[in-house]
Amino acid sequence: IYIQMQLCKESLEDWLASNMEIRDAATMKGWLEKLFEAVAYIHARGIFHRDLKPGNILFDGNGQPKICDVGIATAFERNEEGEKTKTRTEDSGTPLYKAPEQRYWIYKSKVDIFSLGLIFAEMSVPMTGNEREKIFDNYRKGQPNDILKDAPVTAEFINWLTTFEADDRPTCKQVLDSHFFAV
């Protein structure tokens, strides 16, 4: 079997590590919109990724982000109410980028929304490894972070994506239809 894939020479993880200065907000927002379009595409096909992180986002030759490593992606199951869910599975996903419910409960595709919120926080504010762990732990505990004091609209948007209760998080469609990308 041969698999032919598009050549992508850099990951978001690599890019973040080599760009620790102030980052262009419009570029970060544009990349995030593309990521939400990609996740909306797989969600519409009954799949959620479960391991979104900067190392699983690659850039093509035109600088467009691409999601990779779908090794632990899974199909939705339906609960009694018809909601798309998945029972927790051991060792699915990278702990730092997991949504709170992904560790303990039955969860929904909104785990991908939470992960994208953490990724966008990291894209918006350069962080050291220790800072990232503390900030992400606060989001997972439902505690506020004040990392974007000078950008309250972006801070509010990230808080929306990383809301502790999964049912209160937006869907990909709600995110893409939000005013955040219209501005």
Residue, then its C-alpha position, 0 to 999 in steps of 0.5 A: i500500500y502506498i499513501q500519497m500525502q501533501l508535503c507539509k514541512e512545518s507544524l504549528e508546534d514548530w512555528l510557535a516555538s520559533n515565534m515567541e514574540i508578539r504574533d499577528a492577531a489577524t493571521m492567528k484568527g485566519w488559521l483558527e478559522k481554517l482549523f474550525e472549517a476542517v473540524a466542522y468537515i469531520h464532525a459533519r461526517g460523524i467523526f471527532h479527532r480527540d487529539l488536536k494539538p499544535g504538533n498535529i497541525l501542519f502547514d502546506g507550502n502556501g502557509q495554510p494549516k492542515i490537521c493530521d494524525v487521525g489515528i485516534a479519531t473515532a465515530f460518534e455513538r448515539n445516546e438515548e436522546g440521539e446525541k452524538t457521544k463517545t465513552r471515555t477510552e484510556d489514553s486517547g489524546t494528549p493530556l495537556y490538550k484534553a477537555p475536562e470531560q475527556r478524562y472521566w465521562i462520556y463525552k461529545s464532539k465538543v472535546d475538539i472545540f475545547s482543544l481548539g480553544l487551548i490551541f488558540a490561546e497558545m497561538s495568541v499569547p507566547m507561553t513557556g511550557n510551565e505557563r502553558e500547563k498552568i493556564f491550560d489547567n485553569y481552563r480545564k478547572g473552569q477558572p478564568n485566565d487573564i492572559l489577554k488583558d489587552a484583547p478582551v474580545t479574544a479572551e472572551f472568545i477563548n473562554w467561550l471555546t473552553t467553557f468547562e461544561a461541554d453543553d455550554r460550548p459552541t459547535c463548529k457551526q456556531v463558532l464559524d457563524s460568530h462575529f469573531f471571524a466577521v471582524 
